[in-house]
Amino acid sequence: MKKREFKQEKQIRSKAGNAKARSGKHAGKEKFDAAYYTEKIRAALTRCGKKPIGAKELAAKCRSQRGASDAYAAALGALVASGEVVERKHTYVGAAESGCFKAEVTRLSRTFGFCKRLEDETEFFVPGKFLLGAMPGDQVLMRPIPSRTGEPEGEVVSILVESPAQLTGMIVEEDKHCYLLPDTMSKSRISIAHSGNYAFAPGDKVLAQISHRGTRHAEHRARILFSYGCAQQAASCAEAVIAVSGIPTEFPEEVITQAEKLALAGVQPADLVHRMDLREECIFTIDSAESKDLDDAVSIQRRGEGYRLGVHIADVSHYVRGNTPLDMEALHRGTSVYYADKVIPMLPKSLSNGICSLNPGEDRLAFSAIMDLDKEGQLRAYSFHKSVIRSRVKGVYKEINTILAGTQTPEIAEKYAEVTESLLLMNELADKRLADRDRRGAPSLDAPESKLILNEDGVCVDVQPRTRGRSELLIEEFMLLANESAARVAREKSIPFVYRVHENPSPEKLERLEEVLNRMNIPHPVLDEVRPCHFAQILKNAKDSPLLPALNNLLLRSMAKAKYAPTPIGHFGLALADYTHFTSPIRRYPDLAIHRILSDVVLGYSKDWFDKRYAAFVQHASERSSAAELRAMTAERDCEDCYKAEYMLAHIGEEFDAVIASVTDFGFYVELPSTVQGLVHVGSLPEGEYTCDGVIHLTEQRSNTVYTVGQAVRVRCDKADVNSGNIDFSLVTD
């Protein structure tokens, strides 16, 4: 080391030591470690603000010493890798100072992509030249750039965390070479790394692994891991969706063994100790005809002028104890997944369809919510009990609807003779509960659901709107009541709990909603301090408008996503202060979790016990359950899209009545009476100059032709791609 450099280092160390002494800390030889340089770099970049600083100048400002160069480099590298510092062409700037933010790549096409800001989930358009070869699932550092459309636009500055890069797609052949067309990278193709024999063919749906990354997507290479079969078969595509979603389909051997042992033991006399014996009560289940995992049953009695309602839920927590292999697997899955005619259960079938299912004529362990209501249907008292029940009948929604409508056949009347009186009393109570829901202003916001009809080969041959009859509404209302009562118990006792919460809409979304309502000319209250009744009033004001379906979707998008949380902040959509999920422990982990907590409430444990045992658990269970729910819902929706496209394959060239559901810059989406949706691309419309107001109108400027949300149109199905789930229509004109 030169004398000048040695002298400079001595001076720096001396000053650092003096500073420590002045601050009352231990004075001594300063260690120039990575932590020291991390703070130095942060301070230097903060002083520079938005101005990038060169590598040499930054090192000088941080007084990086030759003997500590490794520590300085490690500190700078870690800050760049974490996204806190941005590096471009050997210059550095603080991410916060430069306006950069962390985001996740959500989807790509050949010439552009989309990223979602992690902080608030705002979606940004990214031109292809600014993607840096990022893949879907990558966490990236982004900066906003000027937008020509007014929509958020940005560029990828660096890739912070590469996704595992497993993806699904379709094999295509071009010039005797096979390529992968990834599902999340529209019109992009990736070369396949050949290193042996592969069991795939052009047109197959496959699972692939990115084996090499370049700085551009064209430089990536993929290795094929598995072929699901033909990409134009919905079953193959759905299987791929489930796989890439990370949803487990097979149970570990130890989990199956534990479940089968429990199921084989059945209900033992020891299990009935300290349980309320309700086997002589008129208790029965009401569910769909195909349901096999029956986790809720109901009973009712007249009590004076009021009612005693029983909601009896399978006591899954008796069998699935905490921290066992069964419990860990249930937490990992989080929920059962349903698509087409398939079920991926949260628990092995020996439990879900066996010992836990409230099958008729069999003794079953239950957790009963007993609720007393007055003559107006208002909840006056509630209690929870471990019980044993024996269901009288497996009720089916469709059949019970005929009883409530007075149109039942003699066969149905005979089947339900033992429970008909209870059904009619339940119907009476349901009237009062539904009226109460209207009084408290709970908006009736329901996304339309689809029913997929498959043939014996598993091919979708029909799509129908799923309708809800009187018995569905009745059961839904009783389950809501039990869920609310369970949440009230937890709040009253101030114990750790997993609540189902739904936050109020954000001010930004309300501002956007108010703007759209004004453009739709729909009367509405001031939304500054929004309440659920305001949304209900908006729907009432538009009840005769053709815009009602679009408005329903708009209000749904304006609301926050419901989730699980340990803090009881209420449920906006249901207009309830207290709410949880208690009624489906066979298929939802949060329900199982709170059964465990309520079991200890029944046993009378102290608040200290709950705090010590459950405080950390409810936080973890809430986060994991919310993530699992989102994963399942996304996969179910994607699978459904594939089956709908498969159905439309048989109807290419046919014409349909439809309604415009939404408008975009590139056309408009239509919805058929069957609930099938597809795109009418602007390129298929008469030639012209089209502009979209982003709300309800797509207008051709020269002819002033306007396409409006809610407008009835006639369309022809031109294309259905099962692989992507996309359906294309064209407008039929006279």
TORMARKE-633874 format. One line per field, with one value per residue (C-alpha): residue in three letters; x, y, z. Coordinates in steps of 0.5 Angstrom, whole numbers, plus 500, padded with zeros to 3 digits. Layout:
N
residu = Ala; ...
u = X; ...
v = Y; ...
w = Z; ...
END
This chain:
734
residu = Met; Lys; Lys; Arg; Glu; Phe; Lys; Gln; Glu; Lys; Gln; Ile; Arg; Ser; Lys; Ala; Gly; Asn; Ala; Lys; Ala; Arg; Ser; Gly; Lys; His; Ala; Gly; Lys; Glu; Lys; Phe; Asp; Ala; Ala; Tyr; Tyr; Thr; Glu; Lys; Ile; Arg; Ala; Ala; Leu; Thr; Arg; Cys; Gly; Lys; Lys; Pro; Ile; Gly; Ala; Lys; Glu; Leu; Ala; Ala; Lys; Cys; Arg; Ser; Gln; Arg; Gly; Ala; Ser; Asp; Ala; Tyr; Ala; Ala; Ala; Leu; Gly; Ala; Leu; Val; Ala; Ser; Gly; Glu; Val; Val; Glu; Arg; Lys; His; Thr; Tyr; Val; Gly; Ala; Ala; Glu; Ser; Gly; Cys; Phe; Lys; Ala; Glu; Val; Thr; Arg; Leu; Ser; Arg; Thr; Phe; Gly; Phe; Cys; Lys; Arg; Leu; Glu; Asp; Glu; Thr; Glu; Phe; Phe; Val; Pro; Gly; Lys; Phe; Leu; Leu; Gly; Ala; Met; Pro; Gly; Asp; Gln; Val; Leu; Met; Arg; Pro; Ile; Pro; Ser; Arg; Thr; Gly; Glu; Pro; Glu; Gly; Glu; Val; Val; Ser; Ile; Leu; Val; Glu; Ser; Pro; Ala; Gln; Leu; Thr; Gly; Met; Ile; Val; Glu; Glu; Asp; Lys; His; Cys; Tyr; Leu; Leu; Pro; Asp; Thr; Met; Ser; Lys; Ser; Arg; Ile; Ser; Ile; Ala; His; Ser; Gly; Asn; Tyr; Ala; Phe; Ala; Pro; Gly; Asp; Lys; Val; Leu; Ala; Gln; Ile; Ser; His; Arg; Gly; Thr; Arg; His; Ala; Glu; His; Arg; Ala; Arg; Ile; Leu; Phe; Ser; Tyr; Gly; Cys; Ala; Gln; Gln; Ala; Ala; Ser; Cys; Ala; Glu; Ala; Val; Ile; Ala; Val; Ser; Gly; Ile; Pro; Thr; Glu; Phe; Pro; Glu; Glu; Val; Ile; Thr; Gln; Ala; Glu; Lys; Leu; Ala; Leu; Ala; Gly; Val; Gln; Pro; Ala; Asp; Leu; Val; His; Arg; Met; Asp; Leu; Arg; Glu; Glu; Cys; Ile; Phe; Thr; Ile; Asp; Ser; Ala; Glu; Ser; Lys; Asp; Leu; Asp; Asp; Ala; Val; Ser; Ile; Gln; Arg; Arg; Gly; Glu; Gly; Tyr; Arg; Leu; Gly; Val; His; Ile; Ala; Asp; Val; Ser; His; Tyr; Val; Arg; Gly; Asn; Thr; Pro; Leu; Asp; Met; Glu; Ala; Leu; His; Arg; Gly; Thr; Ser; Val; Tyr; Tyr; Ala; Asp; Lys; Val; Ile; Pro; Met; Leu; Pro; Lys; Ser; Leu; Ser; Asn; Gly; Ile; Cys; Ser; Leu; Asn; Pro; Gly; Glu; Asp; Arg; Leu; Ala; Phe; Ser; Ala; Ile; Met; Asp; Leu; Asp; Lys; Glu; Gly; Gln; Leu; Arg; Ala; Tyr; Ser; Phe; His; Lys; Ser; Val; Ile; Arg; Ser; Arg; Val; Lys; Gly; Val; Tyr; Lys; Glu; Ile; Asn; Thr; Ile; Leu; Ala; Gly; Thr; Gln; Thr; Pro; Glu; Ile; Ala; Glu; Lys; Tyr; Ala; Glu; Val; Thr; Glu; Ser; Leu; Leu; Leu; Met; Asn; Glu; Leu; Ala; Asp; Lys; Arg; Leu; Ala; Asp; Arg; Asp; Arg; Arg; Gly; Ala; Pro; Ser; Leu; Asp; Ala; Pro; Glu; Ser; Lys; Leu; Ile; Leu; Asn; Glu; Asp; Gly; Val; Cys; Val; Asp; Val; Gln; Pro; Arg; Thr; Arg; Gly; Arg; Ser; Glu; Leu; Leu; Ile; Glu; Glu; Phe; Met; Leu; Leu; Ala; Asn; Glu; Ser; Ala; Ala; Arg; Val; Ala; Arg; Glu; Lys; Ser; Ile; Pro; Phe; Val; Tyr; Arg; Val; His; Glu; Asn; Pro; Ser; Pro; Glu; Lys; Leu; Glu; Arg; Leu; Glu; Glu; Val; Leu; Asn; Arg; Met; Asn; Ile; Pro; His; Pro; Val; Leu; Asp; Glu; Val; Arg; Pro; Cys; His; Phe; Ala; Gln; Ile; Leu; Lys; Asn; Ala; Lys; Asp; Ser; Pro; Leu; Leu; Pro; Ala; Leu; Asn; Asn; Leu; Leu; Leu; Arg; Ser; Met; Ala; Lys; Ala; Lys; Tyr; Ala; Pro; Thr; Pro; Ile; Gly; His; Phe; Gly; Leu; Ala; Leu; Ala; Asp; Tyr; Thr; His; Phe; Thr; Ser; Pro; Ile; Arg; Arg; Tyr; Pro; Asp; Leu; Ala; Ile; His; Arg; Ile; Leu; Ser; Asp; Val; Val; Leu; Gly; Tyr; Ser; Lys; Asp; Trp; Phe; Asp; Lys; Arg; Tyr; Ala; Ala; Phe; Val; Gln; His; Ala; Ser; Glu; Arg; Ser; Ser; Ala; Ala; Glu; Leu; Arg; Ala; Met; Thr; Ala; Glu; Arg; Asp; Cys; Glu; Asp; Cys; Tyr; Lys; Ala; Glu; Tyr; Met; Leu; Ala; His; Ile; Gly; Glu; Glu; Phe; Asp; Ala; Val; Ile; Ala; Ser; Val; Thr; Asp; Phe; Gly; Phe; Tyr; Val; Glu; Leu; Pro; Ser; Thr; Val; Gln; Gly; Leu; Val; His; Val; Gly; Ser; Leu; Pro; Glu; Gly; Glu; Tyr; Thr; Cys; Asp; Gly; Val; Ile; His; Leu; Thr; Glu; Gln; Arg; Ser; Asn; Thr; Val; Tyr; Thr; Val; Gly; Gln; Ala; Val; Arg; Val; Arg; Cys; Asp; Lys; Ala; Asp; Val; Asn; Ser; Gly; Asn; Ile; Asp; Phe; Ser; Leu; Val; Thr; Asp
u = 500; 503; 504; 499; 494; 496; 496; 489; 486; 489; 485; 479; 479; 481; 475; 470; 473; 472; 465; 464; 467; 463; 456; 458; 459; 465; 471; 476; 478; 473; 471; 469; 464; 458; 454; 458; 458; 451; 449; 455; 452; 445; 447; 451; 445; 440; 444; 445; 437; 435; 442; 445; 453; 458; 462; 468; 465; 460; 466; 470; 464; 463; 471; 472; 478; 483; 483; 475; 474; 470; 466; 464; 463; 458; 454; 453; 451; 446; 443; 442; 440; 435; 432; 434; 439; 439; 445; 445; 451; 456; 452; 448; 441; 437; 431; 426; 429; 429; 421; 423; 418; 418; 413; 411; 411; 404; 403; 407; 406; 411; 412; 409; 408; 404; 407; 403; 406; 407; 405; 398; 397; 397; 398; 403; 404; 411; 413; 417; 424; 424; 422; 430; 428; 423; 419; 412; 413; 419; 420; 423; 425; 421; 420; 414; 415; 411; 404; 401; 394; 394; 394; 400; 406; 413; 420; 424; 430; 433; 430; 431; 428; 427; 421; 422; 421; 416; 411; 406; 405; 403; 408; 408; 412; 416; 421; 421; 423; 419; 418; 414; 409; 408; 401; 403; 407; 402; 405; 412; 416; 422; 427; 427; 433; 434; 438; 435; 428; 422; 415; 411; 408; 406; 399; 401; 400; 406; 410; 417; 423; 427; 434; 437; 436; 438; 437; 431; 426; 428; 435; 431; 431; 426; 426; 420; 418; 411; 406; 399; 396; 392; 392; 385; 382; 380; 381; 389; 389; 386; 391; 396; 393; 393; 400; 403; 398; 402; 396; 398; 394; 397; 397; 403; 403; 403; 397; 393; 395; 393; 386; 385; 386; 382; 376; 377; 376; 369; 365; 367; 363; 369; 368; 361; 363; 361; 358; 350; 346; 342; 341; 333; 333; 330; 337; 338; 343; 341; 346; 347; 345; 353; 356; 359; 363; 357; 359; 353; 346; 340; 335; 329; 324; 319; 320; 314; 313; 321; 325; 331; 335; 341; 347; 351; 358; 362; 367; 373; 378; 376; 380; 385; 389; 394; 401; 400; 401; 394; 394; 400; 397; 391; 394; 399; 393; 388; 382; 379; 379; 373; 373; 368; 366; 373; 374; 381; 380; 383; 383; 383; 377; 376; 375; 372; 367; 367; 367; 367; 361; 354; 351; 344; 343; 350; 352; 357; 361; 359; 360; 353; 351; 345; 341; 335; 331; 325; 319; 322; 328; 333; 338; 338; 342; 347; 352; 356; 357; 360; 355; 353; 348; 344; 342; 335; 336; 340; 337; 338; 337; 333; 328; 327; 325; 319; 317; 318; 314; 308; 310; 313; 312; 309; 316; 319; 314; 315; 322; 322; 316; 320; 323; 317; 315; 322; 323; 317; 319; 325; 322; 318; 325; 329; 323; 325; 332; 333; 328; 333; 339; 335; 334; 341; 343; 347; 348; 346; 353; 354; 358; 354; 356; 357; 355; 359; 355; 360; 359; 362; 368; 369; 368; 364; 358; 354; 354; 349; 348; 348; 341; 340; 333; 329; 333; 340; 338; 335; 342; 346; 342; 343; 350; 351; 348; 352; 359; 357; 355; 362; 365; 361; 364; 371; 370; 366; 372; 378; 381; 386; 381; 381; 376; 373; 374; 372; 375; 371; 373; 379; 378; 381; 377; 371; 373; 373; 367; 363; 366; 363; 357; 356; 358; 352; 347; 346; 343; 348; 349; 355; 361; 366; 364; 361; 357; 354; 347; 350; 352; 345; 342; 346; 343; 336; 337; 339; 334; 331; 337; 341; 347; 345; 350; 356; 354; 354; 361; 363; 361; 365; 371; 371; 371; 377; 378; 375; 381; 382; 385; 386; 383; 376; 375; 368; 365; 363; 360; 355; 354; 356; 361; 363; 364; 368; 368; 365; 361; 366; 372; 372; 374; 377; 383; 380; 374; 378; 383; 377; 374; 380; 380; 372; 373; 378; 372; 367; 372; 373; 380; 383; 385; 392; 391; 389; 394; 400; 397; 394; 396; 402; 398; 392; 396; 400; 393; 390; 396; 396; 389; 388; 394; 391; 384; 387; 391; 385; 380; 385; 386; 378; 377; 382; 380; 373; 375; 378; 372; 368; 372; 372; 364; 364; 369; 363; 359; 364; 360; 354; 350; 348; 344; 349; 350; 356; 359; 365; 369; 376; 381; 381; 374; 369; 367; 360; 357; 352; 346; 350; 355; 360; 364; 369; 372; 369; 376; 376; 379; 373; 368; 367; 373; 374; 377; 375; 376; 374; 372; 374; 368; 361; 362; 367; 365; 367; 369; 367; 360; 359; 357; 357; 357; 355; 356; 349; 347; 344; 348; 348; 355; 358; 363; 369; 374; 375; 382; 382; 389; 388; 381; 380; 374; 373; 366; 365; 359; 353; 350; 344
v = 500; 507; 512; 517; 511; 509; 516; 517; 510; 512; 519; 515; 510; 516; 520; 514; 512; 519; 519; 513; 516; 523; 519; 515; 508; 504; 507; 503; 501; 501; 495; 497; 491; 490; 493; 499; 501; 499; 505; 509; 508; 509; 516; 518; 516; 520; 526; 525; 525; 523; 524; 518; 517; 514; 508; 511; 517; 513; 509; 516; 518; 512; 512; 505; 503; 498; 493; 493; 493; 486; 489; 495; 491; 486; 492; 495; 488; 486; 493; 492; 485; 487; 493; 498; 501; 502; 500; 503; 503; 503; 509; 508; 512; 510; 506; 511; 517; 515; 513; 506; 500; 493; 489; 482; 480; 477; 476; 477; 477; 478; 485; 487; 485; 487; 488; 488; 493; 489; 495; 496; 491; 497; 494; 497; 496; 495; 495; 489; 493; 495; 488; 485; 478; 478; 472; 471; 470; 474; 480; 486; 493; 498; 505; 509; 512; 517; 514; 515; 512; 515; 508; 506; 504; 503; 499; 494; 496; 490; 483; 482; 475; 470; 465; 458; 459; 452; 454; 451; 452; 448; 445; 448; 446; 451; 449; 442; 445; 445; 451; 452; 457; 459; 460; 467; 469; 470; 469; 469; 462; 459; 454; 447; 445; 438; 433; 426; 423; 427; 424; 430; 432; 438; 440; 438; 441; 441; 443; 446; 448; 454; 451; 458; 465; 470; 478; 477; 472; 470; 467; 463; 456; 451; 443; 439; 436; 433; 432; 432; 431; 435; 442; 442; 438; 441; 436; 436; 444; 443; 438; 443; 449; 445; 443; 450; 453; 449; 445; 438; 433; 427; 426; 423; 416; 418; 423; 417; 412; 417; 418; 411; 409; 414; 413; 405; 406; 410; 413; 410; 410; 414; 420; 421; 423; 430; 431; 433; 427; 430; 423; 424; 431; 432; 434; 433; 436; 440; 440; 439; 432; 430; 432; 427; 431; 433; 438; 442; 440; 444; 443; 448; 448; 453; 456; 460; 466; 465; 460; 455; 454; 449; 449; 442; 442; 436; 436; 435; 438; 432; 428; 433; 435; 440; 439; 432; 430; 431; 438; 440; 437; 441; 447; 447; 446; 451; 449; 444; 445; 444; 445; 441; 434; 434; 435; 436; 435; 438; 432; 425; 422; 417; 423; 428; 423; 418; 419; 426; 427; 427; 422; 420; 414; 414; 417; 423; 427; 435; 442; 445; 452; 453; 460; 463; 468; 472; 472; 478; 473; 477; 473; 474; 468; 463; 457; 452; 445; 439; 434; 427; 427; 422; 426; 424; 425; 427; 433; 436; 443; 442; 437; 441; 447; 443; 442; 450; 451; 446; 443; 436; 429; 424; 421; 427; 428; 421; 422; 428; 427; 426; 433; 437; 441; 443; 445; 450; 453; 454; 457; 462; 464; 465; 470; 474; 473; 476; 482; 483; 483; 488; 493; 493; 494; 488; 489; 483; 483; 476; 474; 470; 462; 457; 450; 445; 439; 434; 427; 420; 422; 428; 433; 439; 439; 444; 451; 453; 459; 456; 458; 459; 457; 458; 452; 455; 462; 459; 455; 460; 465; 460; 459; 466; 466; 461; 464; 471; 468; 464; 471; 474; 469; 470; 478; 478; 474; 478; 471; 470; 468; 467; 472; 473; 480; 485; 492; 498; 500; 505; 512; 511; 506; 510; 516; 512; 509; 515; 518; 512; 512; 519; 517; 512; 517; 512; 516; 515; 517; 521; 516; 520; 515; 509; 504; 498; 501; 506; 500; 497; 503; 504; 497; 499; 505; 501; 495; 497; 499; 494; 497; 493; 487; 491; 495; 489; 487; 494; 495; 488; 491; 497; 493; 490; 482; 479; 475; 472; 476; 476; 483; 483; 489; 487; 485; 490; 486; 483; 489; 485; 487; 480; 475; 468; 462; 456; 452; 448; 445; 439; 444; 450; 450; 457; 453; 448; 452; 456; 449; 448; 455; 454; 447; 450; 456; 450; 447; 453; 455; 462; 468; 467; 460; 462; 468; 463; 458; 461; 468; 466; 461; 465; 470; 464; 461; 467; 469; 462; 461; 467; 465; 458; 461; 466; 460; 456; 461; 463; 456; 454; 460; 458; 451; 453; 458; 452; 448; 453; 454; 446; 447; 453; 448; 445; 451; 455; 459; 459; 465; 467; 473; 476; 483; 487; 486; 491; 495; 496; 499; 493; 491; 489; 483; 480; 475; 469; 467; 461; 465; 464; 470; 472; 478; 482; 484; 491; 488; 484; 491; 495; 499; 506; 509; 507; 510; 507; 512; 506; 506; 504; 506; 504; 509; 509; 516; 517; 514; 515; 508; 507; 500; 501; 496; 493; 493; 487; 484; 478; 475; 469; 464; 465; 461; 457; 456; 451; 452; 459; 459; 465; 465; 470; 472; 477; 482; 479; 485; 486
w = 500; 498; 504; 502; 502; 508; 511; 508; 511; 518; 518; 516; 522; 526; 525; 525; 532; 534; 532; 536; 542; 541; 541; 547; 543; 544; 541; 537; 530; 525; 522; 514; 513; 509; 514; 514; 507; 506; 510; 507; 500; 502; 505; 499; 494; 498; 498; 490; 489; 482; 479; 477; 480; 477; 480; 481; 484; 489; 491; 493; 497; 501; 502; 500; 502; 498; 504; 504; 497; 498; 503; 499; 493; 497; 500; 493; 490; 495; 494; 487; 488; 492; 488; 493; 488; 481; 476; 469; 465; 471; 474; 480; 483; 489; 487; 491; 489; 481; 482; 481; 484; 485; 480; 478; 471; 470; 462; 456; 448; 442; 443; 450; 457; 463; 470; 477; 482; 488; 493; 490; 484; 479; 472; 468; 460; 458; 451; 449; 448; 455; 458; 459; 457; 464; 464; 468; 475; 475; 480; 477; 478; 474; 473; 470; 463; 459; 456; 450; 452; 459; 462; 466; 462; 465; 463; 467; 470; 473; 474; 482; 483; 477; 477; 477; 470; 469; 464; 460; 453; 446; 441; 434; 428; 423; 418; 421; 428; 434; 438; 445; 445; 452; 455; 458; 452; 447; 440; 443; 441; 445; 442; 445; 447; 444; 448; 447; 446; 447; 448; 445; 438; 435; 438; 444; 451; 455; 461; 460; 464; 462; 461; 459; 459; 455; 455; 450; 450; 443; 446; 452; 451; 454; 456; 455; 462; 461; 455; 457; 450; 445; 446; 444; 449; 455; 460; 458; 458; 465; 468; 465; 469; 475; 475; 473; 479; 484; 486; 489; 486; 490; 497; 501; 503; 511; 510; 506; 512; 517; 514; 513; 520; 522; 518; 519; 527; 525; 531; 538; 544; 547; 542; 545; 552; 553; 547; 546; 543; 537; 534; 535; 532; 525; 522; 515; 509; 503; 497; 490; 487; 486; 492; 496; 502; 506; 511; 513; 516; 519; 524; 526; 532; 533; 540; 542; 537; 535; 532; 534; 528; 528; 524; 525; 521; 521; 526; 522; 528; 532; 526; 524; 529; 529; 527; 524; 517; 515; 518; 515; 508; 509; 510; 504; 500; 503; 500; 495; 488; 483; 476; 471; 474; 478; 485; 488; 495; 501; 505; 503; 500; 506; 511; 506; 503; 509; 516; 516; 511; 514; 510; 512; 517; 520; 526; 525; 530; 529; 531; 532; 532; 536; 535; 538; 533; 535; 531; 526; 525; 529; 532; 540; 543; 540; 543; 540; 542; 540; 538; 535; 530; 525; 518; 516; 509; 504; 501; 494; 492; 486; 489; 495; 491; 488; 495; 497; 490; 492; 485; 488; 485; 489; 489; 492; 497; 500; 500; 504; 508; 515; 514; 510; 516; 518; 511; 511; 517; 515; 509; 513; 517; 511; 508; 515; 514; 507; 509; 514; 509; 505; 511; 513; 506; 503; 496; 492; 488; 484; 479; 474; 475; 469; 469; 464; 462; 460; 456; 457; 454; 459; 453; 454; 450; 453; 458; 462; 467; 474; 477; 485; 487; 494; 497; 495; 498; 504; 506; 504; 509; 515; 513; 514; 520; 523; 521; 524; 530; 531; 529; 535; 540; 538; 538; 545; 548; 545; 543; 537; 531; 523; 521; 514; 512; 506; 507; 504; 497; 496; 495; 488; 486; 489; 485; 478; 480; 481; 474; 471; 474; 472; 464; 465; 467; 473; 479; 486; 493; 494; 495; 500; 506; 502; 506; 503; 502; 497; 493; 494; 492; 486; 483; 485; 481; 475; 476; 469; 465; 460; 463; 470; 468; 466; 473; 477; 474; 475; 482; 484; 481; 485; 491; 495; 495; 501; 505; 511; 517; 525; 525; 525; 521; 518; 511; 507; 502; 507; 511; 517; 523; 525; 520; 519; 515; 520; 516; 511; 514; 510; 504; 507; 512; 515; 517; 520; 524; 527; 529; 533; 537; 538; 541; 546; 547; 549; 554; 557; 557; 559; 555; 556; 553; 547; 546; 547; 543; 537; 536; 531; 528; 526; 523; 519; 517; 515; 510; 507; 507; 503; 498; 497; 496; 490; 487; 487; 484; 479; 477; 477; 472; 467; 467; 466; 460; 457; 457; 454; 448; 447; 447; 442; 438; 436; 434; 429; 424; 428; 430; 437; 440; 445; 449; 449; 456; 456; 451; 450; 445; 441; 440; 445; 449; 448; 453; 450; 454; 456; 460; 454; 453; 447; 443; 437; 435; 432; 426; 424; 425; 418; 417; 420; 426; 433; 439; 446; 452; 457; 460; 456; 448; 442; 437; 429; 428; 421; 421; 428; 429; 437; 440; 448; 454; 455; 447; 444; 438; 433; 433; 429; 432; 428; 432; 439; 442; 447; 449; 451; 453; 448; 443; 437; 435; 429; 428; 424; 420; 416
END
